[in-house]
């Protein structure tokens, strides 16, 4: 996977090619483990459970879930860049990755106590929102490690490999969940469906899965060195942050433009995952086993898209990959919104609503991965050495600063039209705005790296 080229980065003293491969696999193992949170908890299983009839019906529960995730986004927007900045300077990137990963696992495991009753809706939404906050903080440090385990010539491939590992990990986790907890009348450890016990047990499984597969990165990838910058207080870090943003805009304005554009389209990408399973269940009437089966095939397609997108990224650059992926997402999402769950007869062909979701839902999966992976690689190419955490903190902040867009528009269109199906339109609007904002942004090879001032 990794290039045989030996190179050095901060905190990385030019190891052999063999050690580089070990680091790439260890780094990508975190993506594999995180699939239990992304695929199982926030997309295809637990949020589907949380928006089911016992919690007040899919329309009401979906709106509450969207609101909770929007609040979580505000918290991330305020705190992410400073936490990234301080982990860069303190040489504690792995420490904070570990602590935030552990916090995600704890919040996920506590979802076992969310019983199928409307009285537990706010508890469930609060736990998922809290886990999302810590997951975003962890992502800041994890993304910042991309340059530590790749070369300039392989950064797209390594990023794509990480995303693909996440999707394949999702396949494995979902398959085990389906076989061990969801399908059997009596699952592993004697778990049954009474009081949602099987889905609640899945939360514990997801927490353990994430924790176990996150461990290799802590034993294999080196920590970044502590800088000589003067120590400053947490509040003072915001003053430094604003000075650095000003300097970045002055020396590399297209870095800021990309942060803003990607913030919008990444919010739309996140909504595709967050509400995909919810739409399959609420709009198309799928039962949970059917949703999970689709998720397994969807992750296979998404992994293939991520692999292919990573190779294309290193050859033609990340921007064409992102533009092509967003275009594909808009087309596939529009087909789902227009055709809906009804039977269709067109051009001499007849198909059901289920067929519509299988075809165009899988198309969505194909394009989401390359867009996410190329976006991560785009910013990593622009990041000054030793400042990756802070820049990816800004990446998280700009994303979360507008993270209310997709959940809010999803909830708004449901409220206006009185049906969950129309929430898809809100997600598509966000993706379109992100694409339009990206078009004038220069690719990494055509814009200089930002100059970041000292304290």
Buried (B, 14 or more C-beta within 10 A) or exposed (E): BBBEEEBEBBBBEEBEEEBBBBBBBBBBBBBBBBBBBBBBBBBBBBBBBBBBEBBBBBBBBBBBBBBBBBBBBBBBBEBBBBBBBBBBBBBBBBBBBBBBBBBBBBBBBBBBEBBBEBEBBEBBBBBBBBBBBBBBBBBBBBBBBBBBBBBBEBBBBBBBBBBBBBBBBBBBBBBBBBEBBBBBEEBEEEBBBEEBBBBBBBBBBBBBBBBEBBBBBBEBBBBBEEBEBEEBEEEEBBEBBEBBBEBBBEBBBBBBBBBBBBBBBBBBBBBBBBBBBBBBBBBBEBEBEBBBBBBBBBBBBBBBBBBBBBBBBBEEBBBBBBBBBBBBBBBBBBBBBEBBBEEBEEEEEEBEBBBBBBBBBBBBBBBBBBBBBBBBBBBBBBBBEBBBBBBBBBBBBBBBBBBBBBBBBBBBBBEEEEBBBBBBBBBBBBBBBBBEBBEEBBBBEEBEBBEBEEB
